[in-house]
Amino acid sequence: MNKNYHDNPEQGWWQGRNDGDEWLQQRWWQVVEAIAFDEISKKDIQHSIVLAGFACDEGVVRNKGRAGAAKGPEALRHNCSNLPVYFSQEKKIYDTGNVVCTDKNLEAAQISLSAIVSAILARKGFPLLLGGGHEILYGHYCGTQKNFPGKNIGVINFDAHFDLRSDAETGATSGSGFYQIAEDCKKEHNKFLYFALGIQEAGNTHELFERAKALDVDYILAHDFHYSKLEKIKAQLQIFLDKTEVVCLTIDLDVFASGDAPGVSAPAAGGLRYDFLFYEVMRLLAGSGKIVSMDIAELNPEFDIDNRTAKLAANIIFDWVKLFYET
C-alpha cells in the first residue's frame, strides 16, 4: 500500500464521557484500540470489527455533488465514541486509521483502501469502513474480491441512486462504483450480483433504469420499502443471497429522508426511515452469515444539522456491531 494515501490512527481520536471503568459502564472510546496498518498482520483480529476511514470526497466533486464528505470519518468517530458497549470483553473493535486523497488522485486512494480491506479480510477480521464519498465502494469491493477469488460476490446497496453512471469522461466518481464493478465482472467473466434498496425514481434518469435492467440488477424502490411488504422484501433478499457466496454491504446515507439525514452529499426529499423495517432487514443480512464487509458513505458534516446524520449513522453502526457479535 502507498503510505502517502494513509494516515495511521491516533488513540486520541476516541474521547467521550466516562461513566466508570467497569465493563458494564464502558463506552466505545474506552475499548476501541488503534492499530497501525503495518500491525494488522501481527494482531489476532479474527471475528473482530476493524474500522477504517475513507477521508475522501474527490468522487463527489467529480460527480458535481456537495464537497465535505472527506470529514465524514472524523464525525463518525466522534459520534461513535460515546456509544455504550453491548458486547462481551473478549470481543474487540480496532481502528486502523484513514485513507486520504490529498492530491485528488482518487484512483490511488481506492487502491489504498482496497489494500486495507484485503489485509483485514486476510486476517479474518470484519472491515467496517467510514466514509467519505460513495467512491468508497469501488475500493471496498476490490479489496473484498482479492480475498475471495472465484466466489460469487454480491453487493447490497441501500441508496437513493443506482450509481451506475459511466466513468468514460470523468474517471471514477461517487456515482460510478457499480458501473466499474460491472465492467470488471464482464472482463473477468464473473457474475455481476447487485441488489439496491431505496432507489428513487426522481433521482435516476430513465437511462440508468434501463442500464440496471440490462445488467439484471435487483432493486426495490423507496416507495415500496414499506411495513406491509416486509415479508416480500425479505423473500427478495433471500433469493439474492442464495445466488451469492460473499456479500459486501454498503449504506449511502442519502437513502434516508432528508429530515433525518440532511448532512449528505446529494440529499433527496423523500427516503427511508431508520425504523423497525430497516432493522429487520439488517437482522436478516447479519443472520445470513454472508456479509463480510460494510461501509457507510456520504456523511457530509458541512451540511449536517444538530449532528442528525452523524448520529443516525452511528446508530446504524451500533446496531450492526451488536448484531454481528450476536451471530
C-alpha positions in Angstrom: 0.0 0.0 0.0 1.2 3.5 -0.8 1.6 5.2 2.6 1.1 8.6 1.0 -2.5 7.8 1.0 -2.9 6.5 4.5 -2.8 8.2 8.0 -2.3 5.9 10.9 -4.8 6.2 13.7 -4.4 8.1 16.9 -5.9 6.9 20.1 -6.9 10.5 20.9 -9.5 10.3 18.1 -11.6 8.4 20.6 -12.8 10.5 23.5 -16.0 10.7 25.4 -17.9 10.6 28.7 -16.6 8.4 31.5 -19.2 6.6 33.5 -16.7 4.3 35.1 -14.2 1.6 34.4 -16.3 -1.5 34.9 -17.1 -3.3 31.7 -20.9 -2.6 32.0 -20.2 1.1 32.4 -17.9 1.5 29.4 -18.3 3.3 26.1 -16.6 2.7 22.8 -14.0 5.3 23.3 -12.7 3.2 26.2 -12.4 0.0 24.2 -11.5 0.8 20.6 -7.9 0.1 20.0 -5.9 2.0 17.5 -3.6 -0.2 15.3 -1.3 1.0 12.5 -1.8 -0.7 9.1 1.6 -2.4 9.5 0.4 -4.0 12.7 -2.7 -5.7 11.2 -0.7 -8.8 10.2 0.5 -9.2 13.8 -2.8 -8.9 15.5 -5.4 -11.6 16.2 -8.3 -9.8 14.7 -10.4 -12.9 13.8 -14.1 -12.2 14.1 -13.3 -8.6 15.2 -14.7 -5.3 13.9 -11.9 -3.3 12.2 -12.7 0.3 11.4 -11.0 2.2 8.5 -11.8 5.7 7.4 -12.0 7.0 3.8 -11.4 10.7 4.2 -12.1 11.5 0.5 -14.8 13.2 -1.5 -13.0 13.7 -4.8 -15.5 11.4 -6.4 -18.4 13.5 -5.1 -16.7 16.6 -6.5 -16.2 14.9 -9.9 -19.9 13.9 -9.8 -20.9 17.6 -9.1 -22.1 16.8 -5.6 -21.5 18.9 -2.4 -18.0 18.6 -1.1 -17.4 17.9 2.6 -17.7 14.2 3.0 -13.9 13.9 3.4 -14.7 14.9 7.0 -17.1 12.1 7.4 -14.8 9.7 9.2 -13.9 12.3 11.9 -17.6 13.0 12.5 -18.4 9.3 12.7 -15.7 8.5 15.2 -16.8 11.5 17.3 -20.4 10.3 17.3 -19.5 6.6 17.9 -17.2 7.4 20.8 -20.0 7.6 23.4 -21.8 4.5 22.2 -22.3 2.1 25.1 -20.5 -1.3 25.0 -23.0 -4.1 24.4 -20.6 -6.9 23.7 -18.5 -9.2 25.9 -15.0 -8.4 26.9 -13.4 -10.9 24.6 -14.9 -9.0 21.6 -12.7 -6.3 20.1 -13.0 -3.2 17.9 -9.9 -1.9 16.2 -9.3 1.4 14.3 -6.7 1.3 11.6 -6.8 5.0 10.5 -7.8 6.8 7.3 -7.2 6.5 3.6 -6.7 10.1 2.4 -6.8 11.7 -1.0 -4.7 14.9 -0.7 -3.7 15.2 -4.4 -7.1 14.5 -6.0 -5.8 11.1 -7.1 -9.0 9.2 -6.3 -7.9 6.1 -8.1 -4.7 5.8 -5.9 -6.9 6.3 -2.8 -9.2 3.5 -3.9 -6.2 1.2 -4.4 -5.0 2.0 -0.9 -8.5 1.3 0.6 -8.5 -2.0 -1.3 -5.2 -3.0 0.3 -6.6 -2.2 3.8 -9.8 -4.2 3.2 -7.8 -7.1 1.8 -5.4 -7.1 4.8 -8.3 -7.1 7.3 -10.1 -9.9 5.5 -6.9 -12.0 5.1 -6.8 -12.0 9.0 -10.5 -12.9 9.2 -11.5 -9.5 10.5 -14.6 -7.6 9.5 -13.9 -4.3 7.7 -16.3 -1.6 8.7 -15.5 1.4 6.6 -16.3 5.0 7.5 -16.8 7.4 4.5 -16.3 9.6 2.8 -18.0 9.8 -0.6 -19.6 6.7 -2.1 -16.5 6.3 -4.3 -15.5 4.2 -1.2 -17.5 1.4 -2.7 -15.0 0.5 -5.5 -12.0 0.2 -3.2 -14.2 -1.7 -0.8 -15.3 -4.2 -3.4 -11.8 -4.7 -5.0 -10.3 -5.4 -1.6 -13.0 -8.0 -0.9 -12.7 -9.5 -4.4 -8.9 -10.1 -3.8 -9.7 -12.4 -0.8 -12.5 -14.4 -2.4 -11.2 -15.3 -5.9 -13.7 -17.4 -7.9 -16.5 -16.7 -5.4 -19.9 -15.2 -6.4 -19.5 -11.8 -4.7 -22.7 -9.8 -4.3 -23.2 -6.2 -3.2 -26.2 -5.0 -1.3 -26.6 -1.2 -1.5 -29.0 1.0 0.5 -29.1 4.1 -1.8 -31.4 6.5 -3.5 -29.3 6.2 -6.6 -28.1 3.2 -8.7 -24.5 4.6 -9.0 -24.3 3.1 -12.5 -23.0 6.1 -14.3 -20.4 5.6 -16.9 -16.9 6.8 -15.9 -15.8 7.3 -19.5 -15.5 11.1 -19.4 -14.7 12.0 -15.8 -13.0 8.9 -14.5 -14.2 7.3 -11.3 -16.8 9.2 -9.3 -19.1 8.7 -6.4 -21.8 7.7 -8.9 -19.8 5.2 -11.0 -18.9 2.5 -8.5 -21.3 -0.2 -9.7 -20.6 0.6 -13.3 -16.9 0.0 -12.6 -17.7 -3.3 -10.8 -20.0 -4.4 -13.7 -17.2 -3.7 -16.2 -14.7 -5.7 -14.1 -17.1 -8.6 -13.8 -17.6 -8.5 -17.6 -13.8 -8.6 -18.2 -13.2 -11.4 -15.7 -16.3 -13.4 -16.7 -17.8 -13.1 -13.2 -21.4 -12.7 -12.3 -22.5 -9.1 -11.6 -24.7 -9.5 -8.5 -26.2 -6.2 -7.3 -29.2 -5.5 -5.1 -30.2 -1.9 -4.4 -32.8 -0.9 -1.8 -34.4 2.6 -1.5 -34.0 3.7 -5.2 -35.8 6.9 -6.0 -37.3 7.4 -9.5 -36.7 11.2 -9.1 -33.0 10.6 -8.5 -32.2 8.4 -11.5 -32.6 9.0 -15.2 -34.5 6.6 -17.4 -31.2 5.6 -18.9 -30.0 4.4 -15.5 -33.1 2.3 -15.0 -32.5 0.8 -18.5 -28.9 0.1 -17.6 -30.0 -1.5 -14.4 -32.4 -3.7 -16.4 -29.7 -4.6 -18.9 -27.4 -5.6 -16.1 -30.1 -7.7 -14.3 -29.9 -5.5 -11.2 -32.3 -6.4 -8.4 -33.8 -3.3 -6.7 -36.6 -2.1 -4.5 -38.0 1.4 -4.9 -38.2 3.7 -1.9 -42.0 3.8 -2.3 -42.1 0.0 -2.0 -39.9 -0.2 1.1 -42.9 -0.4 3.5 -44.0 -2.4 6.5 -46.8 -4.0 4.5 -44.2 -5.5 2.2 -41.7 -6.7 4.8 -42.1 -10.4 4.0 -41.9 -9.8 0.3 -38.7 -7.7 0.8 -37.2 -10.4 2.9 -38.1 -13.1 0.4 -36.5 -11.0 -2.5 -33.3 -10.5 -0.4 -33.1 -14.2 0.4 -33.3 -15.1 -3.3 -30.5 -12.7 -3.9 -28.4 -14.0 -1.0 -28.9 -17.6 -2.3 -27.1 -16.6 -5.5 -24.1 -15.3 -3.6 -21.3 -16.8 -1.5 -19.9 -13.5 -0.2 -21.6 -10.1 0.1 -20.4 -6.5 0.6 -22.9 -4.2 2.3 -22.8 -0.5 1.5 -25.1 2.2 3.0 -25.3 5.5 1.3 -26.9 7.8 3.8 -28.8 9.7 1.1 -31.1 6.8 1.1 -32.8 8.3 4.2 -35.3 11.1 4.3 -33.6 14.4 4.3 -35.2 15.5 7.5 -33.4 12.6 9.3 -30.2 12.8 7.2 -29.7 16.4 6.0 -25.9 16.0 6.1 -25.3 14.1 2.9 -23.7 14.9 -0.5 -26.9 14.6 -2.5 -30.0 15.0 -0.3 -33.4 13.8 -1.5 -36.8 15.0 -0.4 -38.1 11.5 0.2 -36.4 8.5 1.5 -36.3 5.7 4.0 -36.6 5.9 7.8 -34.3 4.1 10.2 -37.1 2.1 11.8 -38.3 -1.4 12.6 -38.4 -2.3 8.9 -34.9 -1.3 8.2 -33.6 -3.0 11.4 -35.4 -6.3 10.4 -33.7 -6.2 7.0 -30.3 -5.7 8.8 -31.1 -8.6 11.1 -31.8 -10.8 8.1 -28.5 -9.7 6.5 -26.5 -10.3 9.7 -28.1 -13.6 10.2 -27.2 -14.8 6.7 -23.5 -15.1 7.6 -22.6 -13.9 4.1 -21.9 -10.2 4.8 -18.1 -10.0 5.1 -17.6 -6.2 5.0 -19.6 -3.0 5.2 -19.3 0.7 4.5 -21.2 3.9 5.5 -20.9 6.5 2.8 -21.7 10.2 2.0 -21.8 11.6 5.5 -21.2 15.3 4.9 -20.7 17.2 8.3 -20.6 20.5 6.4 -24.3 20.3 5.9 -25.4 18.3 8.9 -28.0 19.8 11.3 -27.6 19.0 15.0 -25.4 16.0 14.0 -28.6 14.3 12.9 -27.0 12.4 10.1 -23.8 11.5 12.0 -26.0 10.3 14.9 -28.1 8.2 12.6 -25.0 6.7 11.0 -23.6 5.9 14.5 -26.8 4.2 15.5 -26.7 2.0 12.4 -23.1 1.1 13.2 -24.0 0.4 16.8 -26.9 -1.9 15.8 -24.8 -3.7 13.2 -21.9 -4.4 15.6 -24.4 -5.7 18.2 -26.0 -8.0 15.5 -22.5 -9.0 14.3 -21.3 -10.1 17.7 -24.6 -11.9 18.5 -24.3 -14.2 15.4 
